[in-house]
Amino acid sequence: MAFGAYERRGRVVISGINTSELEVLREEEKIALLREIQETGSKSARDRLIQGNLRLVLSVIQRFTGRGEEIDDLFQIGVVGLIKAINNFDLSKEVRFSTYCVPMIAGELRRHLRDCTHVKVSRSLRDLAYKAIQAREKLTLENQREPDIGEIAEAIGEKREAVVIALESISDPISLYEPVAADSGGSGDQLCVIDQIGDTTDVDSRMDEILIRDAIQALGEREKDILYKRFLQGKTQMEVAGEIGISQAQVSRLEKNAIKRIKSSVQL
């Protein structure tokens, strides 16, 4: 399935089709088509259901534009998510198809952007993130809704904080000029991410940075190596222990002592 997309007078056109002219199905029509697909395998019903939800796909992909991806590529990925939603929708659940469909489309887009990212993430974090994503998709299918972080963490036997960190590590970076809210002052201006970042160029912050840097430099090479692997590369204590040839308990002790010395040096 290949699509070309461009804008014409404010309207998005895909493969020469003005999306504003696409059929928009009512919920009862969607359910009837889903039932026909599941009972008879009707190709015409499937095609009509896909066509009748293309505008929904287009609305979802708007959240993912501006990240270096062509809109027609995003659209194709979104349609894949739509098809997966059609294939997996459970008619016995009392849930609207669009409510189920949106997170499935968004999930497919996130997976595509995640796999294409150039940001390096440690293997342990990436593995945990993939495990969490698989659990999220499984729970979405079972409950016909997107689960919260607590439910995902419980399903994979991990702490909630660990799941949040893992998922954040593979999330897509946003521009500093991404709008986040309208100015409450009534000016009509938008507040951007950069507006919410504190100024770290003051004297106290610079002094703290210098003290911390000096404290780290005063550590032994093994301690510095452990901190680098743990907090910059995101590796577990077990992984670090295997790399440098000592026990996990020794890594834990050296790490705690190093952090204690740094805190003591800067009087934190």
N, C-alpha and C positions, 0 to 999 in steps of 0.2 A: 504494500500500500504506500504510495508516494504522494506527497502533497507539496504544492508550492504556495506560499502565503505572502500577501502584500496588502497595503492599506490603500483604499480609494475613497476619498471624501469622508474620512473618518470611519469607514466600514472595513472590516477585515474580510479579504477575499482569499479563499483557499481553492487552488486548482480551478480558478475561474468561477467559483460558486460564491455568491454573496451570502455570508453566514446569517445575515439578518433575514434571509428568505428561507432558511432551513425550517423544517417542521419542528414544532415544539409539542411533544406528547404530554397529555394529561397523565397523572399518576395511575389512574385506572387503566389507561391504554398501555402503559409500560408493564403493569402487572399481567395484563391479558397476553401481551406479546411474550413475556417471560414464561408464562404457563404454556403457551403454544410451543415455544422453543424446547422446553423441558419435556413436554409430552410427545411431540412429533418430530423434533429436530428440524423444524422448518427454517430453511435458509432465508426465505423472503421475510419472515418475521424477525430473524436476527438482523438482516440488513436494515429493516425499517427501524428497529430499536437502536441500532448504532447511529443511523442518520438522525434519528429523533433526539439524540443526546450529544451531538457534536457541538452544539452551542454551550452545553455544560462543560465539555472538555475545554473549549476555548476560554471560558470564564476561569477555570482552574489554572490554566497555564499562564494567565496574566500575572500570577504571584511569582512566577519563576523566570520572567523576562529580565533583561538587563544583566545577565550573567555570562555573556559571551556565547550563548547558544542561539542558533537560528530558530525563529518561531515555528517554521515548518517542521524542524526536527523535534521540537518540544511537542508540537501537535501530534506527530506520529507516536511519540512515546505515551502521550495522554490517551490516545485511542487504544493503545495496548492495555493500559490500565482499565479503560472502559470495557474492553472485551473480557478481561479477567473478572471484572465485577459481574458481567452478564453470566459468565460460566460458573461463578461460585455463589450467586445469590440464592438464598434459602427462602422459598415462598412461605414456609411455615412460620417464619418470624414476622411479627407485626412491626415492620419498619419500612419507611419510604425508600424506594430504589435510589433516588438521588442522594439521600442521607448516607446510604451505604457506599454509593458510587464515588462521591467526592474524595474521601480518604484513600480509596483504592487508586484513583487517578493520581492524586498528590503523592502517594507512596511510590508509584512507578516513576514519577518525575524525580523524586528525591533520590531513588536508587540510581537512576541514570546520571544525575549530576554528581552523586557521591563517587560512582565508579570512574567518572571522568575528571575528578579533582586532581590538581597538581600538588596539593598540600600533603606532606608526608605525615602519616599517623602511625604510632607504634603498633606492632602486630597484635599485642595483647588487647589494646583498646579497640582496634578494628574488629578483632574476633568477637569481643564482648558486644560491640555495637551490632554486628551482623546477627548475633544470637538474639539480641533484644528486638531487632527488626523482624526476625522470623517469628518470634513470640507474639509481637504486636499484630502481625498479619494473621496468625493462627487465631488469636483472641478476637480479632475483628470478624473473621469468618464465623466463629462459634457464637459470638454475642450480637453480631450485626451492628456493631458500633465500635468506634476506636477506643481502646483501653487507655487508662491513665498510667503514669509511670509506676505507681505503686503496684498495680496489677501485673505489669510487665516484669517488674523486679521479683515479685512473688513467684511468677510462672517459671523463671529461670534460676531461682534460688540465689539471687544476688541482692546486695544492698541497693536501696533506691538511689543513693548518692552516686554509686559506681555506675549505674545505668545512665543517669543524667550526664555524667562526665563523658562516658563512652559515646553516647548519641551526639553530644555537643562537639566531640572531637572530629566527627565526620560531617557535621552540618556545614552548609554552604556559607562562606564569608559574605558579608554585606558591605555595601559602600558606606563610607563615613557620611555621605550626603543622602543616605536613604531616609525619606520622611518617616517620622514615627508618630507625630501628633500635630494638631493645629495649635498655634500660639494662643494660650488662654487669655492673653491681653487684649484680644479683639482686633488685632491688626490684620488678621487674615493670613499671616505668614505661617509657614510650616516649620516645626522643630525637627531637626535632623539628628542623626546619631552623634555627629561631631559636637553638637550643642550640649550633649549630656556627658561629655567626657571632661573630667576635671583637669585643671592646669597643674601639671606636675613639675613645672619649671621654677617653682618658688624655692627659696634658699633652704628651708627645712627639708624638703623632699630631696633636693640635690645632695645635701649633707648625709641624709640617711642612705642614699644610693652609694655614696663614696664609702661610708663606713661598712656597709654590707659587702661591697666589693673587696675592701681590704681584709675583712674578716674571712671571706672565702679564700682569698689568696694565701692566708696564713695557715689554712688547713693542709694536711698531708695529701700527697698525690692520690692515695687510695680513697680517702674521704671525698676529695673533689670528684674523682671518677664515679663514685657511688651516687653522689648528688646529681651529677650530670645525667647519668643513665636513668635515675629514678624520676627526676622532675623535668628534664628537658626532653628525654626520649620516651618517657612514660612507661618504663619497664617495671615489672613487679620485682619485689625483693628476691623471689625465687629465680627469676630470669637473670638478675644481676649476679646472684650467687653463682649460678652456673657459668657465667661469662668470666668472672674473675677468680674462680676456683676456691671459694670459701663457702661456709654454710649460710643458710638463710638467717639463722640466729645472729651470726657475726655481722651480716649486712645490716640487720635491724639495729644492733648495738652501735655500730659505727655511724649509721645514719642519725640516730638519736643524739649521739655525742656531738656530731658535727653541727647539727641544728642548735643544740644547747650552747655550743661555743659561739656560734654566730649571734644568737640572741644576747648572750652575755656581753659580746663585744660592742653591740650597738645599743644595749640597755633597752631592749624591747620588752 
